Amino acid sequence: MTVYLVERSLKGISMEDLGGAQKAAISKAAEMSAAGTDIKYIRTTFTPDDGHCMCLFDGNSVADVQRLNEEAGIPFDSVVEALDLTP
């Protein structure tokens, strides 16, 4: 699988709503995987001052990651292939 970065502009989102979006992404990834689309939520980084949000997913295509976010009802600005360099 490939790592994909989802960029979002969420200025003004509450921490409760951000947590709900994270839960929706995790749930939708599990649902899609159970249905045969191999995809996994990895993590989110959020900067509250400017509302910039970056989420990482393991998946097989940009289209799969876009579909996950659309079906979960989570807005996004872009989805791009990325390198996760966590030690």
N, CA, C and O atoms as a GROMACS GRO file, in nm:
protein
  348
    1MET      N    1   0.084  -0.119   0.000
    1MET     CA    2   0.000   0.000   0.000
    1MET      C    3   0.088   0.125   0.000
    1MET      O    4   0.209   0.119   0.027
    2THR      N    5   0.026   0.236  -0.030
    2THR     CA    6   0.093   0.365  -0.039
    2THR      C    7   0.034   0.458   0.067
    2THR      O    8  -0.084   0.447   0.100
    3VAL      N    9   0.117   0.548   0.120
    3VAL     CA   10   0.069   0.648   0.215
    3VAL      C   11   0.019   0.769   0.137
    3VAL      O   12   0.083   0.815   0.042
    4TYR      N   13  -0.098   0.819   0.179
    4TYR     CA   14  -0.156   0.939   0.118
    4TYR      C   15  -0.182   1.042   0.225
    4TYR      O   16  -0.224   1.010   0.336
    5LEU      N   17  -0.154   1.169   0.191
    5LEU     CA   18  -0.177   1.283   0.279
    5LEU      C   19  -0.304   1.355   0.233
    5LEU      O   20  -0.316   1.394   0.117
    6VAL      N   21  -0.397   1.371   0.326
    6VAL     CA   22  -0.519   1.446   0.300
    6VAL      C   23  -0.505   1.580   0.370
    6VAL      O   24  -0.488   1.586   0.491
    7GLU      N   25  -0.513   1.688   0.292
    7GLU     CA   26  -0.504   1.822   0.349
    7GLU      C   27  -0.644   1.881   0.360
    7GLU      O   28  -0.728   1.868   0.271
    8ARG      N   29  -0.667   1.946   0.475
    8ARG     CA   30  -0.798   2.005   0.502
    8ARG      C   31  -0.782   2.146   0.560
    8ARG      O   32  -0.683   2.176   0.626
    9SER      N   33  -0.880   2.230   0.533
    9SER     CA   34  -0.888   2.363   0.595
    9SER      C   35  -1.008   2.359   0.689
    9SER      O   36  -1.122   2.360   0.644
   10LEU      N   37  -0.981   2.354   0.818
   10LEU     CA   38  -1.088   2.338   0.917
   10LEU      C   39  -1.087   2.449   1.022
   10LEU      O   40  -1.116   2.425   1.139
   11LYS      N   41  -1.055   2.570   0.979
   11LYS     CA   42  -1.050   2.683   1.072
   11LYS      C   43  -1.183   2.696   1.145
   11LYS      O   44  -1.289   2.698   1.083
   12GLY      N   45  -1.176   2.705   1.277
   12GLY     CA   46  -1.294   2.724   1.359
   12GLY      C   47  -1.363   2.595   1.402
   12GLY      O   48  -1.463   2.601   1.474
   13ILE      N   49  -1.313   2.480   1.359
   13ILE     CA   50  -1.377   2.354   1.399
   13ILE      C   51  -1.356   2.331   1.549
   13ILE      O   52  -1.250   2.362   1.603
   14SER      N   53  -1.456   2.278   1.614
   14SER     CA   54  -1.443   2.248   1.756
   14SER      C   55  -1.364   2.118   1.773
   14SER      O   56  -1.360   2.035   1.682
   15MET      N   57  -1.305   2.099   1.888
   15MET     CA   58  -1.232   1.975   1.914
   15MET      C   59  -1.328   1.857   1.914
   15MET      O   60  -1.289   1.746   1.877
   16GLU      N   61  -1.452   1.879   1.954
   16GLU     CA   62  -1.553   1.773   1.951
   16GLU      C   63  -1.581   1.730   1.805
   16GLU      O   64  -1.587   1.611   1.775
   17ASP      N   65  -1.597   1.828   1.718
   17ASP     CA   66  -1.622   1.797   1.577
   17ASP      C   67  -1.500   1.734   1.510
   17ASP      O   68  -1.513   1.646   1.425
   18LEU      N   69  -1.381   1.780   1.549
   18LEU     CA   70  -1.259   1.721   1.495
   18LEU      C   71  -1.248   1.575   1.537
   18LEU      O   72  -1.213   1.489   1.456
   19GLY      N   73  -1.278   1.547   1.663
   19GLY     CA   74  -1.277   1.409   1.712
   19GLY      C   75  -1.381   1.324   1.640
   19GLY      O   76  -1.357   1.207   1.611
   20GLY      N   77  -1.497   1.382   1.611
   20GLY     CA   78  -1.600   1.311   1.537
   20GLY      C   79  -1.557   1.278   1.396
   20GLY      O   80  -1.587   1.171   1.344
   21ALA      N   81  -1.486   1.371   1.333
   21ALA     CA   82  -1.434   1.346   1.197
   21ALA      C   83  -1.330   1.235   1.199
   21ALA      O   84  -1.327   1.150   1.110
   22GLN      N   85  -1.246   1.235   1.301
   22GLN     CA   86  -1.146   1.129   1.313
   22GLN      C   87  -1.214   0.993   1.331
   22GLN      O   88  -1.176   0.895   1.267
   23LYS      N   89  -1.313   0.987   1.417
   23LYS     CA   90  -1.386   0.862   1.437
   23LYS      C   91  -1.455   0.817   1.308
   23LYS      O   92  -1.459   0.698   1.278
   24ALA      N   93  -1.509   0.912   1.232
   24ALA     CA   94  -1.575   0.879   1.105
   24ALA      C   95  -1.475   0.822   1.006
   24ALA      O   96  -1.506   0.727   0.934
   25ALA      N   97  -1.354   0.878   1.001
   25ALA     CA   98  -1.251   0.827   0.911
   25ALA      C   99  -1.209   0.685   0.949
   25ALA      O  100  -1.193   0.599   0.863
   26ILE      N  101  -1.192   0.662   1.078
   26ILE     CA  102  -1.153   0.529   1.126
   26ILE      C  103  -1.262   0.428   1.094
   26ILE      O  104  -1.234   0.318   1.046
   27SER      N  105  -1.385   0.465   1.120
   27SER     CA  106  -1.498   0.376   1.096
   27SER      C  107  -1.515   0.345   0.948
   27SER      O  108  -1.536   0.230   0.910
   28LYS      N  109  -1.506   0.447   0.863
   28LYS     CA  110  -1.523   0.428   0.719
   28LYS      C  111  -1.408   0.343   0.663
   28LYS      O  112  -1.431   0.262   0.574
   29ALA      N  113  -1.286   0.361   0.714
   29ALA     CA  114  -1.174   0.279   0.669
   29ALA      C  115  -1.198   0.132   0.704
   29ALA      O  116  -1.171   0.044   0.622
   30ALA      N  117  -1.248   0.106   0.823
   30ALA     CA  118  -1.277  -0.032   0.863
   30ALA      C  119  -1.387  -0.091   0.776
   30ALA      O  120  -1.379  -0.206   0.735
   31GLU      N  121  -1.490  -0.012   0.749
   31GLU     CA  122  -1.601  -0.057   0.666
   31GLU      C  123  -1.554  -0.090   0.523
   31GLU      O  124  -1.590  -0.193   0.467
   32MET      N  125  -1.474   0.000   0.466
   32MET     CA  126  -1.424  -0.022   0.330
   32MET      C  127  -1.332  -0.143   0.324
   32MET      O  128  -1.338  -0.220   0.229
   33SER      N  129  -1.247  -0.159   0.425
   33SER     CA  130  -1.156  -0.274   0.429
   33SER      C  131  -1.235  -0.404   0.438
   33SER      O  132  -1.202  -0.502   0.371
   34ALA      N  133  -1.338  -0.406   0.520
   34ALA     CA  134  -1.422  -0.526   0.534
   34ALA      C  135  -1.491  -0.560   0.403
   34ALA      O  136  -1.522  -0.676   0.376
   35ALA      N  137  -1.517  -0.457   0.320
   35ALA     CA  138  -1.584  -0.477   0.192
   35ALA      C  139  -1.486  -0.506   0.078
   35ALA      O  140  -1.526  -0.524  -0.036
   36GLY      N  141  -1.354  -0.511   0.111
   36GLY     CA  142  -1.256  -0.549   0.011
   36GLY      C  143  -1.166  -0.439  -0.041
   36GLY      O  144  -1.078  -0.466  -0.124
   37THR      N  145  -1.184  -0.315   0.004
   37THR     CA  146  -1.096  -0.206  -0.036
   37THR      C  147  -0.994  -0.187   0.076
   37THR      O  148  -1.028  -0.138   0.184
   38ASP      N  149  -0.871  -0.225   0.050
   38ASP     CA  150  -0.766  -0.220   0.153
   38ASP      C  151  -0.726  -0.075   0.180
   38ASP      O  152  -0.660  -0.012   0.098
   39ILE      N  153  -0.768  -0.022   0.295
   39ILE     CA  154  -0.738   0.117   0.331
   39ILE      C  155  -0.734   0.128   0.483
   39ILE      O  156  -0.809   0.059   0.553
   40LYS      N  157  -0.647   0.215   0.534
   40LYS     CA  158  -0.630   0.229   0.678
   40LYS      C  159  -0.602   0.374   0.714
   40LYS      O  160  -0.521   0.440   0.650
   41TYR      N  161  -0.670   0.423   0.817
   41TYR     CA  162  -0.641   0.554   0.874
   41TYR      C  163  -0.514   0.541   0.958
   41TYR      O  164  -0.502   0.446   1.036
   42ILE      N  165  -0.420   0.635   0.944
   42ILE     CA  166  -0.297   0.630   1.024
   42ILE      C  167  -0.302   0.730   1.139
   42ILE      O  168  -0.296   0.692   1.256
   43ARG      N  169  -0.314   0.858   1.106
   43ARG     CA  170  -0.316   0.961   1.211
   43ARG      C  171  -0.350   1.098   1.151
   43ARG      O  172  -0.353   1.116   1.029
   44THR      N  173  -0.374   1.193   1.241
   44THR     CA  174  -0.405   1.331   1.204
   44THR      C  175  -0.314   1.426   1.280
   44THR      O  176  -0.284   1.404   1.397
   45THR      N  177  -0.272   1.532   1.212
   45THR     CA  178  -0.202   1.644   1.275
   45THR      C  179  -0.286   1.768   1.246
   45THR      O  180  -0.322   1.793   1.131
   46PHE      N  181  -0.315   1.845   1.351
   46PHE     CA  182  -0.402   1.962   1.338
   46PHE      C  183  -0.337   2.082   1.404
   46PHE      O  184  -0.285   2.071   1.515
   47THR      N  185  -0.339   2.196   1.335
   47THR     CA  186  -0.288   2.320   1.393
   47THR      C  187  -0.407   2.413   1.417
   47THR      O  188  -0.458   2.474   1.323
   48PRO      N  189  -0.452   2.425   1.543
   48PRO     CA  190  -0.574   2.499   1.573
   48PRO      C  191  -0.570   2.647   1.538
   48PRO      O  192  -0.674   2.706   1.507
   49ASP      N  193  -0.453   2.710   1.543
   49ASP     CA  194  -0.447   2.853   1.515
   49ASP      C  195  -0.491   2.888   1.373
   49ASP      O  196  -0.558   2.988   1.352
   50ASP      N  197  -0.453   2.805   1.277
   50ASP     CA  198  -0.491   2.834   1.138
   50ASP      C  199  -0.587   2.732   1.079
   50ASP      O  200  -0.630   2.747   0.965
   51GLY      N  201  -0.621   2.628   1.156
   51GLY     CA  202  -0.717   2.528   1.110
   51GLY      C  203  -0.664   2.432   1.005
   51GLY      O  204  -0.741   2.363   0.939
   52HIS      N  205  -0.532   2.428   0.990
   52HIS     CA  206  -0.473   2.336   0.892
   52HIS      C  207  -0.472   2.195   0.950
   52HIS      O  208  -0.428   2.173   1.063
   53CYS      N  209  -0.522   2.101   0.872
   53CYS     CA  210  -0.533   1.963   0.917
   53CYS      C  211  -0.472   1.871   0.812
   53CYS      O  212  -0.500   1.885   0.692
   54MET      N  213  -0.390   1.777   0.856
   54MET     CA  214  -0.326   1.681   0.767
   54MET      C  215  -0.350   1.541   0.822
   54MET      O  216  -0.316   1.512   0.936
   55CYS      N  217  -0.409   1.456   0.739
   55CYS     CA  218  -0.439   1.319   0.780
   55CYS      C  219  -0.366   1.222   0.688
   55CYS      O  220  -0.357   1.244   0.567
   56LEU      N  221  -0.313   1.115   0.747
   56LEU     CA  222  -0.244   1.013   0.670
   56LEU      C  223  -0.328   0.886   0.664
   56LEU      O  224  -0.390   0.845   0.762
   57PHE      N  225  -0.328   0.826   0.545
   57PHE     CA  226  -0.398   0.700   0.520
   57PHE      C  227  -0.305   0.608   0.444
   57PHE      O  228  -0.224   0.654   0.363
   58ASP      N  229  -0.315   0.477   0.468
   58ASP     CA  230  -0.255   0.375   0.382
   58ASP      C  231  -0.364   0.331   0.287
   58ASP      O  232  -0.475   0.299   0.330
   59GLY      N  233  -0.334   0.327   0.159
   59GLY     CA  234  -0.433   0.285   0.063
   59GLY      C  235  -0.371   0.244  -0.068
   59GLY      O  236  -0.248   0.241  -0.081
   60ASN      N  237  -0.455   0.212  -0.164
   60ASN     CA  238  -0.407   0.168  -0.295
   60ASN      C  239  -0.418   0.275  -0.402
   60ASN      O  240  -0.358   0.262  -0.508
   61SER      N  241  -0.497   0.382  -0.375
   61SER     CA  242  -0.510   0.487  -0.477
   61SER      C  243  -0.564   0.615  -0.415
   61SER      O  244  -0.628   0.613  -0.309
   62VAL      N  245  -0.538   0.725  -0.484
   62VAL     CA  246  -0.595   0.854  -0.445
   62VAL      C  247  -0.747   0.844  -0.445
   62VAL      O  248  -0.814   0.896  -0.356
   63ALA      N  249  -0.802   0.775  -0.546
   63ALA     CA  250  -0.947   0.762  -0.558
   63ALA      C  251  -1.009   0.695  -0.436
   63ALA      O  252  -1.114   0.737  -0.389
   64ASP      N  253  -0.944   0.590  -0.384
   64ASP     CA  254  -0.996   0.522  -0.265
   64ASP      C  255  -0.997   0.616  -0.145
   64ASP      O  256  -1.093   0.617  -0.068
   65VAL      N  257  -0.891   0.693  -0.128
   65VAL     CA  258  -0.882   0.785  -0.014
   65VAL      C  259  -0.985   0.898  -0.029
   65VAL      O  260  -1.048   0.937   0.069
   66GLN      N  261  -1.001   0.949  -0.150
   66GLN     CA  262  -1.103   1.051  -0.172
   66GLN      C  263  -1.241   0.996  -0.142
   66GLN      O  264  -1.322   1.063  -0.076
   67ARG      N  265  -1.269   0.875  -0.188
   67ARG     CA  266  -1.400   0.814  -0.165
   67ARG      C  267  -1.427   0.797  -0.016
   67ARG      O  268  -1.538   0.826   0.031
   68LEU      N  269  -1.326   0.751   0.060
   68LEU     CA  270  -1.342   0.736   0.204
   68LEU      C  271  -1.385   0.868   0.267
   68LEU      O  272  -1.481   0.872   0.344
   69ASN      N  273  -1.316   0.976   0.233
   69ASN     CA  274  -1.346   1.106   0.293
   69ASN      C  275  -1.481   1.159   0.248
   69ASN      O  276  -1.554   1.218   0.328
   70GLU      N  277  -1.515   1.140   0.122
   70GLU     CA  278  -1.646   1.184   0.073
   70GLU      C  279  -1.758   1.108   0.142
   70GLU      O  280  -1.854   1.169   0.189
   71GLU      N  281  -1.746   0.975   0.149
   71GLU     CA  282  -1.850   0.894   0.211
   71GLU      C  283  -1.860   0.918   0.362
   71GLU      O  284  -1.968   0.904   0.420
   72ALA      N  285  -1.748   0.953   0.425
   72ALA     CA  286  -1.749   0.983   0.568
   72ALA      C  287  -1.798   1.126   0.596
   72ALA      O  288  -1.822   1.163   0.711
   73GLY      N  289  -1.814   1.205   0.490
   73GLY     CA  290  -1.862   1.342   0.505
   73GLY      C  291  -1.758   1.437   0.563
   73GLY      O  292  -1.793   1.534   0.631
   74ILE      N  293  -1.630   1.409   0.535
   74ILE     CA  294  -1.522   1.492   0.588
   74ILE      C  295  -1.465   1.576   0.474
   74ILE      O  296  -1.414   1.521   0.376
   75PRO      N  297  -1.473   1.710   0.484
   75PRO     CA  298  -1.423   1.794   0.375
   75PRO      C  299  -1.272   1.784   0.362
   75PRO      O  300  -1.201   1.764   0.460
   76PHE      N  301  -1.223   1.799   0.238
   76PHE     CA  302  -1.080   1.798   0.215
   76PHE      C  303  -1.046   1.889   0.098
   76PHE      O  304  -1.130   1.914   0.011
   77ASP      N  305  -0.922   1.938   0.097
   77ASP     CA  306  -0.874   2.024  -0.010
   77ASP      C  307  -0.797   1.945  -0.116
   77ASP      O  308  -0.808   1.973  -0.236
   78SER      N  309  -0.719   1.847  -0.071
   78SER     CA  310  -0.641   1.768  -0.166
   78SER      C  311  -0.602   1.634  -0.104
   78SER      O  312  -0.600   1.617   0.018
   79VAL      N  313  -0.569   1.540  -0.193
   79VAL     CA  314  -0.516   1.410  -0.153
   79VAL      C  315  -0.394   1.386  -0.242
   79VAL      O  316  -0.404   1.388  -0.365
   80VAL      N  317  -0.278   1.364  -0.179
   80VAL     CA  318  -0.155   1.342  -0.255
   80VAL      C  319  -0.077   1.226  -0.194
   80VAL      O  320  -0.088   1.197  -0.075
   81GLU      N  321   0.002   1.161  -0.277
   81GLU     CA  322   0.091   1.055  -0.229
   81GLU      C  323   0.196   1.120  -0.140
   81GLU      O  324   0.242   1.231  -0.167
   82ALA      N  325   0.234   1.050  -0.033
   82ALA     CA  326   0.328   1.108   0.064
   82ALA      C  327   0.424   1.001   0.115
   82ALA      O  328   0.405   0.882   0.090
   83LEU      N  329   0.526   1.045   0.186
   83LEU     CA  330   0.618   0.956   0.255
   83LEU      C  331   0.600   0.980   0.404
   83LEU      O  332   0.612   1.094   0.450
   84ASP      N  333   0.572   0.876   0.479
   84ASP     CA  334   0.560   0.885   0.624
   84ASP      C  335   0.696   0.849   0.682
   84ASP      O  336   0.736   0.733   0.679
   85LEU      N  337   0.765   0.946   0.734
   85LEU     CA  338   0.903   0.926   0.782
   85LEU      C  339   0.912   0.916   0.933
   85LEU      O  340   1.014   0.951   0.992
   86THR      N  341   0.807   0.868   0.996
   86THR     CA  342   0.809   0.849   1.141
   86THR      C  343   0.918   0.748   1.177
   86THR      O  344   0.923   0.639   1.119
   87PRO      N  345   1.007   0.783   1.272
   87PRO     CA  346   1.115   0.690   1.306
   87PRO      C  347   1.063   0.564   1.376
   87PRO      O  348   1.142   0.477   1.412
   0.00000   0.00000   0.00000
